[in-house]
């Protein structure tokens, strides 16, 4: 769905959709296709590509960070309903079993009808009428394979899972998580952080993941999260393949330019996680006003501005939202690839956002994704300067 006027990336007043119009369009697209947009249908503008894939990875996903296990099933169904096929899960999020049930039902039966809160109206695995053996033999396996191929499931190993020096143990851990997700392979596995581990442990874990990719072929992509320059250089110095993806707390307020340059030199893709902490009391108040002004001007949400900024910066992103309220459920759709494909940010707006970089650390945000309170300095001044990319 394109709201561009011509090829110059400019909008007229009719091109800025309201949230209601956007959700209506998303719902129509969802009903007509399992994938909201094919790459050739996506918006392409002067200020960055909006292809749905970046090096084979869906550019916008959904993160289960801070999603309670009892809410994970609804969030997974709502994400799939919104056309999202890239799901970002992790041992630390404690929701793999619930997400795995949804994935199995979706692969086997397709997406069920959902009520207004995201609950399936039927249980696909138990009550859906089974096709005849002839129909299943002709189409069943192909449909299931197609649905699985459209999915992109990223799993993160928590710190305690790499506190070993046994490649076999780490491989067993990955297999166990893969089985909990009810999958036969994982599209990507990331090391959640470099914290609470030695150099040898980090490299052993990374080597195990590469073997699972290159030899056993149950992983398609290998990457890291919250790695700064030092642990990234450890990988290169050990003559191992650079990570395909580096996921960070990445936003206009902390662009991690040193890691961005490193990723460019080594062919890695940057990815950013959820931004919910940015809008809180610990977030960048002055810079957030700039984001708010752009959002109001375009008739969109501030989160959509950040998703679009990531897209136009060639950064993968996995925003998150809950499913407890109507606004949260709407946000899952709004922050999907389709939800941000009706507009682009102008070069002026991108420059405004890129000018907000103040290296806003995870310590200042009081954000914990891949670490816990025990990992943070007790001294407040040190804590405000703390960031996982600087801690190793």
N, C-alpha and C positions, 0 to 999 in steps of 0.2 A: 504494500500500500504506500503510495508515494504522495507526499504533500508538497513536493518541490515545484517551483515555477521556473521552467526552463532548466538549464544545466549550470547556472551560475551559483546555485546554493542559496538564493534569496527567497524569502517568503513574502506573500502578500497577506493581508489580514484574514483572508478566508482559509489560509493554510494552517492556522493554529487551532487544533481541535480541543474541545473540552474533554474532561476526563470521562464524562458519560458517553460522548461520541466514540472515544478511543476504546472503551470497554465494549460498546456495542459492536464495533468493527472487529475487535479481537474475538468476541464470541462467535460472530459469523464465520470468521476464518477458521476458528477451532472446529466448528461443526462440520466444515467442508473438507478438512484435511488434517491428518495426524501431525504433519509438520506445518506450522503456520505459514512459513514462507520458504520457497525454494531459493537457492542462491541467485538464480537469474531474475527472480522477482523482487529481490531486496533493493532498497534505496541505495544509490551510489551517488555521492555528491563531491564537490570540490574539496571539502574539508575532511577527508578520510573515508575509507571504504566502509560499507555496511554489509559486506558479504556475511552470510550466516555462519560460515566456517572460517577459521584462521588456522592454516596448516592442518586441516582435518579435525579441528576441535571447535565445537559450538562456542561462539563468542560470548553468549550470555547464558548463564545457568541459574541454578537455585542452590543456595547453601543451607545446610541444616544446622549451622552454628546457632546456638541459643534456642533451637527449636526443641521443646520438651518432648520426650519420647511419646507421651500420650497425645501429642498434637502432630506427630510426624506423619502418620498415615494420611490425615486430611491434607496436610501441606503437600505431600507427594502427589496425591491425586489432583489437587488444584494446580500444581505446577505442570503436570502432564496435560491437564485440560487446557491450560494456557499456551500449549505448544512448546513448552520447555522440555528439552530432552537431555540437557546436561545437568546432572545432579551431583552435588559436592557433599560427600559424607565423610565420616571419620570415626575411629574408635572412641575418641574423646567425646563425641556428640551423643553416644549411647542410644542411637536410633536405627542402627543397621538392620536389626531384626524386623522392625516395622516397615522400613523402606523396602527391605527384601521381599516382604509379602506383597506389597503393592507392585513391585517390579515383576514378580512372578505372575501375578494376576493379569497385569497389562500385557506381558509378552504372550501369555497363553490365550487370552480372550479379548484383548483390546481394552480401550478405556470404557468403563461402565458409566451409566448416567449417575450424576451426582445431585444431591439436594443442595439447597442454597448455602449450606455450611461446609460443603465439600465432602460429605459422607456418601459412599456409594449406596444407591437405592437397592441394589442387590449385591449379594456376595458372589462375584464372578466365579470363584473356584468351587462353589458348592451348588448354586442354584441355576446357573446359566445352562440353557439347553445345549447338549453336546451335538455337534454336527454328525451327519451320517459318515460311516467309515469311508465311503467313496469320496465325498466332498472333502473330508479331512485328508485323505491320501493325495488328492489333487491340489488342494490349496492350503491346508492347515499348516504344514511345516514351513512352507514358503512365507506365509503371513507372519508366523512367529519369528522366523529368521529376519524378516524385513523390520519388524518392530524392534528386535534386539539390536539390529545394525544401526537403527536410527538413534538409539540411546547412547549416551556417553556418561559413564559412571566413574567418578573420581573418588578414590578412598585415601584417607590420610592415616598413616601410622603414628600413634601417639608416642611420646618420649620414652615411656617405660618399655615399649616394644622394641626399642633399638638399644636398650641398655644391656646388650649381650654382645659377644664376639663370635657368635656361631651363625654362619650363613644358613645352615639347615634350620635352625630355630626360627630365624626371621622368615624364611620361606614358608615354614609351617604356619606362622602367624598370618601371613598373607592368604594362604589357602583357607584358613579358618574363617577369616573375614569375608572372603569371596563366597564361601558356602553360606555364611549367615545372610549375605545379600542375595542368595539363591541364583548366582550367576556362574557361568562356565569360564568367564574371563573378565578382567577389569580393564577398562579403557585407559585409566591412568592411576598410578599410585604415587603419592607425595609423602615425603618425610615432614611431619607437622612442624617441627622446629629443631634447631641445632642444640637446644638447651638440655641440660642434665645428661650429657653424654660426652665421652671422650672423642678425640679425633679418630682413633681406631674404631670405636663403636659406630660413629657416623659413616665412616668409609665402608665398614663391613655391611651395614644396612644398605647403603647405596649399591654396593657390589651385588648383594643378594637380589635387589630389585632389577638390576641390569640383567642378571642371569635369568630371572623369571621372564624378562622381556625377550632377550636375544636367544636363549636356549629353550626354555620351556614354553615360551610364547603364550603365557596366560595374562601378561600385561602388555598393553600397546604403547604406553607412554610413561616415562619416569620423570619425576620432578621433585622440587623441594619447596618448603614454605618458610618464610621468616629468616632466610639465610642472608647474611651480609657478605661483604667481600672476603673476609678471612675463611669461613667454611666453604665458600664457593671456590676459592683458590685451592683449598685442600683437594677438591675433586680433580682439578686440572693437574696439580702436582703429582697426583697418584696415577696419572695417565688414564683416567676414566672419562667416558663420554660426558659432555656438559649436560646439565638438566634441560629437558625440553621445555619445562615450564617452571617459573619462579613466582610463587604466590606471596604477596606482601600486603601489609596494611597500606595500600596505595590509594592516594586521592590527590586532588589539587593542592591540598594542604601539606602533604608529605609525598613528594614525587620520587624519592629515593634515586636521585640522579646518578649516584655512583653505581648502584646495582643496575639501573637502566642502561648505563654505558657498558657495563660488563656483559649484560645480556645481549646487547647489540654485537659486541665483539665475538661472542661465542655462539650466536645463533639461537639463543633461548627466547621464549615468549614470556612476557610479564602477565601476571594475573592479579586481580585485586579481589579482596573478600568483601564482607558486609560492611556497610558504613553507618550502622545505626547509632554508634557512639558519637559520631560527628555532630549530631543535632542536639545532644544533651548538654548538661551544665558544664561538662568537662571539655566540650568541643570548642573549636575556634569561632568565637562569637562574631568578630568583625568580618572575617572571610565568609562566614555562613550567610551574612546579609547579601553578599554579592551573588551567591547561588540562589538565594530567595528572589532577588530582583530579576534574574534571568528566567527563573521558573514562572514568576507572575507575568512577565512579558509574553511568554509563549503559551500560557495557560496549561502548564504541566506541573508536575511535582518536583521538589528538589532532588529526590532520589532519581527521577528520570533524567535530570540534568547530569548527574554523576554517571549514570549508565551510558548516556550518550557521549559524555566526555571520554569515557574509557574506550568506547567503540571507535571514536575518531582519533584516538591516540594509539590504536592497534594494541589495546590491552584487553585480555579476557576479563570478564567480571562475573561474579556469582553473588548477586544481592540476595537478601533474605527478607522474609516477613513471616509473621505468625498467621494463624487462621482463626483466632478467637473472636474477632470482630469483623464486621462487614468491610471496614476500611482496610484491615490487614489482608483480607482475602482479595480485595480489589488491587492492593499493592502488588500481589504476586503477578497478576496480569499486566499491570502498568509497567512493571520493571522487566518484563520479558522482552525478547528481541522484537516481537511485533509491536509491543507497547511503546517502543522508542524509534520505530521505523517510519513514522509519519512526519518527522521533522529532523532538521540538523542544526547544529550550532554553527553560527557564522565564524569567520576567522577572528573577528573582533571579540566575540564571546569566548572563543577558545583561548585567545590571548589573555583575556581577563581572568579566566580560571587558572591558566598556567602561571599567572603572576601571583597567585595566592600561596605559593610554596613557602612554608616557614619551618619545614622539617618537624612537623607536629608529631611527637613521638607517641608510641603506644602507652608509655608511662603517664604522659599528660592526659591521654584519653581514658586512662584506667581500663584499658581493654585487655582481655585475657583470652586468647585463642591459640592454644598450643602451649600454654603455660598456666601457672596458678599463682595465687597470692604469695605463696612461699618462695617463688622465684624472683619476686620484686624486692628492691632495696627497702629497708625500713626507714632510712633517712629520706625525708620528703624532697629535698633538693635533688638528691641522687635519683629518686624515683621519677621526678619530672623529666629528667634527661634520659631515662632508661628506654631502650628499644631492643627487641630481640636481635635486630641486625647489627647491633653494636656490642652485644653482650658476649660474643664468642670471638 
